[in-house]
Structures are given as C-alpha cells and as structure tokens.
C-alpha cells in the first residue's frame, strides 16, 4: 500500500510538534491526548487517516488550533 503524501506531511508535523513541546515519548503523549500509543505511531508514520475528532484531540494535547495541524498539508 502506498502512503499518501498528505498523510506523511501531517504525521511528520504532529511528530515535530510533539517533540518540540517536550513529549519525547509517544506513549506519554498518547496518554495525555486520550489515544493509544499505536494510533499515535500510525498517525506519525502516515498510516492512519485521523478523523476530525482525533485531530481536535491532538490539537488540544499539543496546545495548537486544529487548523495548525493541517498547515503543512497541501
């Protein structure tokens, strides 16, 4: 299966934001966001297509607007 470029860009952006905010561990961040670690991993690798509800959860956990998570997606 080919991973779509916009999913990869979104996942890399989430990972960069997570790390820049001091969340080195996917597991700790996932717990903070109310999601499973494997789900966070799949998002960051571009394997998942998160719903709007998940994007909002991620944004709140990262203290950004949901639209900011889509900033690198074309």
C-alpha positions in Angstrom: 0.0 0.0 0.0 1.3 3.4 -0.9 1.2 6.1 1.8 -0.3 9.3 0.6 2.0 12.4 0.7 -0.5 14.5 2.7 -0.7 11.8 5.4 3.0 11.7 5.7 3.2 15.5 5.9 0.5 15.6 8.6 2.2 12.8 10.6 5.6 14.5 10.4 4.1 17.8 11.6 2.4 16.1 14.5 5.7 14.4 15.5 7.6 17.6 15.2 5.1 19.5 17.3 5.0 16.6 19.9 8.8 16.7 20.2 9.1 20.5 20.3 6.6 20.5 23.2 8.7 18.1 25.2 6.8 14.9 24.6 9.7 12.6 23.7 7.6 9.5 24.4 4.7 8.6 22.1 3.2 6.7 25.0 3.2 9.6 27.4 1.8 11.9 24.8 -0.9 9.3 23.7 -2.0 9.0 27.4 -2.2 12.8 27.6 -4.2 13.0 24.4 -6.5 10.2 25.4 -5.4 8.0 22.5 -3.5 4.7 22.1 0.3 4.8 21.5 0.0 2.6 18.5 -2.5 5.0 17.0 -0.1 7.9 17.5 2.6 5.9 15.9 0.4 5.1 12.9 -0.5 8.8 12.5 3.1 9.9 12.7 4.1 7.4 10.0 1.2 8.4 7.8 -0.5 5.1 8.0 -3.7 6.4 9.6 -6.3 8.9 8.3 -7.4 10.6 11.6 -11.0 11.8 11.9 -11.9 15.4 12.8 -12.4 14.2 16.4 -8.9 12.9 16.6 -7.4 16.0 15.0 -9.2 18.1 17.7 -7.8 15.8 20.5 -4.3 16.1 19.1 -4.6 19.9 18.8 -5.8 20.3 22.3 -3.0 18.0 23.6 -0.4 20.0 21.6 -2.0 23.3 22.6 -2.5 24.4 19.0 -5.6 25.1 16.9 -6.8 22.2 14.8 -6.1 24.2 11.6 -2.4 24.5 12.7 -2.1 20.7 12.4 -3.1 20.9 8.8 -0.6 23.8 8.0 1.8 21.5 6.1 -0.8 19.6 4.2 -1.3 20.6 0.6 
